[in-house]
């Protein structure tokens, strides 16, 4: 937890693309490869000024919405871990919003 706080305060800063994975391991949560990929794909254009809303097709728009939902799920997992919650939660990043069991990893 101290490492995460330090990173938030910019005392310890990671520039590489694995920073979200590192932070997750520090607070003992699992992130799926789909979540990591979505974070990487959405973060890069937003952070580097190449963000465009003209996707051209409904399928492309839905793909971006799905990526955003996966990134929101990452934030949800971080918040649950930070407040010390373990138990059931609704996974809004998956179709039909399944109820899942949230546990910190040992």
Secondary structure, DSSP 8 states (H G I E B T S, - for coil): -HHHHHHHTTSS---STTHHHHHHHHTT----HHHHHHHHHHHHHHHHT------SSHHHHHHHHHHHHHHHHHHHHHHHHHTT--EEEE-TTSTT--EEEE----
